[in-house]
Amino acid sequence: MSFRRRITPALWLVMAPMLVAASSCSDTGPRELTTPIFDARAPFLELSSAGGSSSTGASDSAKGASDFEKAIAASMAQGAKEDPEDVPDDAISSAAVQIQTVTLPGGLASSIPLDFDTWQWRSENGKTIITHRAPGATSPDAMIYAERFGALVRIYPSQEMARFRRFADPSFIPLTEILNSPQQVDAEQLRALGIDPAQLLEPGGLAPEDMKRVLDALDDAKQNGQEAPKPAPTLHYESSRSTFSGWTWFGQNAADVTLRLGRTEGRWSAPDSSGEGAPSSAWMLLGSADRSAGLGMHMAIICKQSPQCPVAEELSAFLAEMTPATE
């Protein structure tokens, strides 16, 4: 008995760490990766590069909120029925920059400045278009287009995303969509079109004009000599070759809306009142906003560079303030 009393504490010293490790392993399952916080300013080079850097690395433009952002803060404070004395003076003074709520597809909503002379929007049939037009201008210098996810997103999400990309920017067609097309174009067909098959393996892929010839070759109607279909409606934007940033910006904003965006540079023929417009230098943010359970919307944000987007601050706030719509 005395031997047992002497050995038991020693055994416990050896076994205790093992028991703790075993219990901790059995209690927890696979770890879920934490969704990063979405930085609504990051996709806008005008905001991340403007101004000098402080000792913390933040730019001057990032340190000071715009009048629009202050107006949102003041509006939220008043909505919460806070004591006006608790609201900062600069927020109250900027409340003249009023905001309006915009209904978005997929059960979402956000805010834009309440200025009907410059900001206009309409929403119907699962689509929302927001435009900004400078005073006296005949065509917009910025546009937000959004449409709700199609039913295909629940079964083949990558195909649903590709469908929207083809609409928003016909020039942005990833190489995989050509290689995995139901109607393959072999090397001999490419050579017959005057295209070197090795171009498909280059980082930049095919030039837009070569891409068009390949897509024409995939079109049975054109191969059979039938009348070509009418051009599909687009946003009148065409990205330049090799400008896609990749899906660089991903995360959740303050309302737990998951945003995923990439950026291209290109040309935009923003239509005027006659439906036509001269092409000008522009960029596009392309991606999606997801509530959860397949609810959400595709999104394309286009802005002219003259030389920079004039409403980058407002577009950034639009992403930051996006939230599930109230019923």
Buried (B, 14 or more C-beta within 10 A) or exposed (E): EEEEEEEEEEEEEEEEEEEEEEEEEEEEEEEEEEEEEBBBBBBBBBBBEBBEEEEEEEBEBBEEBBBBBBBBBBBEBBEEEEEEEEBEEEBBEBBEBEBEBBBBBBBBBBBBBEBEEBBBBEBEEEBBBBBBBBEEEEBBBBBBBBBBBBEBBEEEEEEBBBBBBBBBBBBBBEBEBBEEEEEEBEEEBBEEEEBEEEBBEEEEBBBBEBBBBBBEBBEEEBEEEEEEEEEEEBBBBBBBBEBBBEBEBBBBBEBEBBBBBBBBBBBBBBBBEEEEBEEBEBBBBBBBBBBEEBBBBBBBBBBBBEEBBBBBBBBBBBBBBBBBBEE
